[in-house]
Amino acid sequence: IFPINDDNNYSFISREKKCIDEKEYIAQKALSYITERGSIYLDSGTTALIMAKKLATMQKKLVVVTHGIHIMSALITNPAITVIFVGGIVGKDAAYIEGTLGAGIFDNLNIDLAFVSGYGMTINSGITDFNPYEVELKRIVVKHSHKIIALIDSSKFDVVSTASFCPTDNIDSIITDSKVSPDIIQEYQNKNINIIY
């Protein structure tokens, strides 16, 4: 397990260029879980942005909750989708909102399905991320969501970052890519966690 705490290489632009094919694959799989109507949460990650761009071309009557600025921008072009944007402090690379200033909105929301990602994931730590302020908000999202689907490309397994926001027990399914190792698949299946690849 490799602890990761350095956020210098974690800007949205640098992340967008990593594991492009894998993220495309995961996003396409994730879209198949979205029904014709309902409420979903998309986090501020690059895989979520791929999903948002695809959703923007579909005619689904959705309510999409997000704190991702790029995700919100992609979705507001579609009149069938209602976007609820969680406000607060703009993160360093202007890709997301961090902190809990706008978190009160979740007291009035029930999210059917949350798609979440992070910098890393392990069985013991769950999903972790480097920004403790964004993690605070993601913890609230997890608490207010009926179902959690983790979007974890194969490079993120056995990586631990600064703070945990979603314990493994809270995850209904993990969507990953075909490069995931058989050992990882076995490890999660042994814990009765649905892993899709």
N, C-alpha and C positions, 0 to 999 in steps of 0.2 A: 504494500500500500504506500502510495507516494503522496505526502501532504503537499498541497499547493496553496500558497498564500500570496503569490505575486500577481497583482492585478495589472501590471504594466503591459503584459501581452494578452490582456483580456478585453480590449476595446471591441466594440461591436463590429467595426470594420475588419479587424484581424480575425475575429471569430467567424465572420461570414465567409472567409476564404478557406476555412478548414473543413475537411470531411464533407465536401459539397455533395458528392454522389450519395453518401450515407444519409445525409440530412434530407435530401430529396426523397429517398426511399422511405425513410421514417415518416415524413410528412404525408406522403401518399397513403401509407398504411393507416395513419392516424385519421385521415379524412373519412375513411370507411366507417368509423365509429360515430360520426356525427349524423344525427337523424335530420329529417326535413324541417323540424322546428324544435325549439328548446333553448336552454341557456348553457353557454360554455365559457370557460376561462382560457385565455391564451396568455402565457407569460411573455416576457420581453425577449426571449431567445431567438436565435437565427433560424432554428427549425420552425418555431411558431410563425416567423415572418413568411417562410415558404408556404405554410398552411394558409396564412391570411391572404396572401396573393392569389392562391387557388380559390379560396372561399369567396373572394371578391368577384369572381367570374360565375359563381353558382347562384341559383335561385332558391336558397334555403331561408326560411323565416326564422332567423336566429337572433338571440340576444347574446352579444359577445362582450364579456368583461375583460379588460386588459389594463395593465399599467405600462405597456410597451408603446412608445411614441410611434415607432415605425409600423407596428401592427395596427394601431388606431388609424394612421394615415392611409394604410392599404385598404382598410375595410370601409371607411366612410364613403367610398365611391359607389357602394352597392346599397340602393334604397331598400332592399329586402332585409338588410341586417341593421339591427339597432346596436350601436356601440355605446357601452358604458365605460367611460375612461376614468380610472382612479387617479385623482389628483394628488399633488404633493411636491416634494423637492425634486428637481430635475437632476438625474445622475450625471456624473462627470463627462461621459461621452454623448450625452443628450439622446440616449436611446431608450431610457426608461425613467420611471418615477421611483424614488426610494423613500423609505420611512413610512410612517403610519398616519400622516396628517389627513389623508383622504379615506382612511380605513373604516370610518363610521358608516360608509355606504354599504358595507357588507352586512350590517345589522338588518338591512331591508332586502337582502338578496338571498336566493337559494340557487346555487349553481349546480346544474345537472351533472356536468362533466368538466373536470379541470385537466388541461394538458400542461404539465410542468416539466421543467428541465433544470439542470444545474451544471456546475463545473465538474462534479464527480459524483460517484455513487458506490457505496459498499453495502453489504448485508447489514453490518453492525451500525453504521452511521446514517444509513438512508441516503437521501439526496442532499448534497452540500453545495454551497456557493461561497464565493469569495467576499461578497459585499454584505456585511451584517445588517445594513439598513434596508436593503432590498429583501433580505431573508426574513426580516420582521414582517413585511407585507405578505410574503409568500406563505408564512405560517398561518396567517389569518385566512388566506384563500383556501388552504388545505382544510381548515376547520369548518368553512362554510360550503364545502363541495361534497355532493353525494358520492361521486366516483372520481378517482384519481388515475390518470394514465400518465406514466412517466415516459418522456421522450429522451432516450439515452443512447447516443451512438457508441459504438464498440470501444472507442478510445477513452471513454469516461468511466468505465468500470474499474474498480480497485483504485480509484483516485479520491482523495479526501481533501476538501477545501476548508475554509475558515469556520463556517457555521452550518449546522444541519437545520433543514426546515421541513423535511417530510420523512418520518420514519418509514422503514420498509413495510411495516405492518399496515400502514395507511394506504399503500399502493394497491390498486386493483389489477393493473396490468402494466408491463414494461414493453414498450416498442423499441426495438433496436435494429441493427443492420446485420447482414449476412456474414460480416467479418468477426462477429462475436465468437469467442472461443467456446468449444464444447464444455470445458470445465466451468465456465461462468454459467452457461445454460443449466448444467446439472446442479450447480450450487443453488441457484434460485428456484429451480423446480423442486429440489429437496425441501425447500422452505414453503412449498405450495404457492409460489408466486408465478402467476401467468406471464411468461416471457414470449413475445412474438418477434420473429426475426425472418 
